[in-house]
Amino acid sequence: MRINSLTYNFLKIKFLGLFFFALFNQLNAQEASSFVDTTSIRIGEQINYKINIKLDSLDEINFPKAKDFAPFELINEFKVDTNYLDKKFIISKQFALTFFDSGTYYIPSQKLSLLDKEIELDSFKVTINPVKIDTTKQGLYDIKPIMKSNTKFDFLFWLYILIFIIVFCTFLYFKNQIFSFFTINKLEVEYLTPYEKAVTELSKIKNLNYLSEIDIKTYYSDLTFVIRNFIEEKIIDNALECTTKELIQKLSLLKTSKKLNFSNSTLKNIEDVFSRADLVKFAKYEPDTQSASTDLETLTKELEKIKLILPEPSEEELEKNLKIQEDLRRKRLKNRNNKIAIYSLLSLFLIYLTASIIYGFTYVNDKIFQKQNLIFLESDNWVSSSYGAPPITISTPEVLIRNTDSLTFSVIEASSKSEFSFNNIKDPLYITLTNFKLTENSSSIKLQDVMVSSIETIEKLGVKNIITKFEKFQTPNEAEGLMIYGSADFPVDKPNQFRKSKYKIFGFINNQDYKQIFISWEENDNYIVEIIDRIINSIELVKNKTN
């Protein structure tokens, strides 16, 4: 029984040991801790709260949100910092907190979801001290009255609304004219025969109420012109040039020769009205309104009688009428197209002028002519990629393409190298990213020596008049390196010609790795500065540190 009991206890201890060993390994694989830089502040001062996590491999981490720090207020949230140490990834994130009341408060224990498990961090007791004010030194002032804020008037929004309303109301008002303008067919330009044209003109004289709006002399002149013009087009060639007596004589000859069977009443009525018109025009005779209206009706009736005795139009006349009709249609169509072209050009000019006033002439011109750098700046298709191992991340207008021929640096011995670029050195915007895996002979090389060597390399590519300045550089995730910047004359595609450009070279040495980013761009461009700033601000380097 004793042996069995000892065996049982030994197995029990062994089992517990294995259990705690496995538990320790699991906990060791993922360690999380939190820190604060102080536990005592004055009202409104900042507390830096930091979370550190050690992982064997990168995984998604759900960090605390602003509400999780209540009653403290989150005033700033810093970017995640990633380091690589002892074959583990160290993920760090910092939060800036504050509080606006005195007393003792706790920063709550935060919970992290990591690898399908929940990790609880420590809470912190923080003392918020009041701010002491010496009223003998600090002046006291009356409370200022409430002032109304200046409400910003959105001018452009209401301008667009007003333009839309004006255009819409104009369209409704001229809707029929607009549809008519864009619809031209043969019926709308149908050729009027001399008789139809005369009847139309007589109707206009009647409808326009000549006797009240225009003097009697003009009334009779227009009335007799309509009849004379009809006679000239259909019967007598020079009817407009004949006197009343000559015209009646010629009509009578046609009757006598039996070419046209005019009735005696028709000739007499035409002669009476024309003679009265001559008296009005030349003798200042003024007939009463009733007589003038009667003369209009008389000539209208006689016009219809004359039409009845005229022979039917020949085929030649009909073809002539059709040709005239088609010519009129083409003429009207041409006029319409000319108007459309003029109105379109005028509208485009007004749109261009309005847009230029609002956005500036340079921007509008570059937008119209699709300037490449403006396209890059406004593009939503920028590519953020990582290159090399450990990776360096950069955001560029287009993805960097791997080059087969990498740059060579005389002071570096590399076991492997890779290069990725956008455009080439002769283009207005050129980006190249180079990775070197250093040999043991080059592991102690100084970063500045490598950067100087890179200047010698671009000289070999035809760059001249290089002005150089050195400056330390730090990426947004606090990776430190060196930057060379300045100006130079870069070659272009045309022989013996150069472009005045600026350049920046960023270099990083991290143990056995050297990484370099080279950027050159044309000076005097309205958009290139924003593009370069966006590229530089996107550079992040995963730091690979060892003890």
Secondary structure, DSSP 8 states (H G I E B T S, - for coil): -HHHHHHHHHHHHHHHHHHHHHHHHHHHHEEEEEEES-SEEETT--EEEEEEEEESS----B---GGGGTTSEEEEE---EEEEETTEEEEEEEEEEE-SS-EEEEE---EEEETTEEEE---EEEEEE-----TTTS----------------HHHHHHHHHHHHHHHHHHHTHHHHHHHT---TTTT----HHHHHHHHHHHHHHTTHHHHS-HHHHHHHHHHHHHHHHHHHT-TTTTTS-HHHHHHHHHHHHHTTSS---HHHHHHHHHHHHHHHHHHHS-----HHHHHHHHHHHHHHHHHHHHHS----HHHHHHHHHHHHHHHHHHHHHHHHHHHHHHHHHHHHHHHHHHHHH-HHHHHHHHTT-HHHHHHH-S--EEEEETTTTEEEEESS--EEESS----TT--EEEEEEEEES-TTSSEEEEEEEEEE-GGGTT--HHHHHHHHHHHHHHTT-BS---EEEEEE-TT--EEEEEEEEEEEE-SSTT-EEEEEEEEEEEEETTEEEEEEEEEESS-SSHHHHHHHHHHT-EE-EEE--
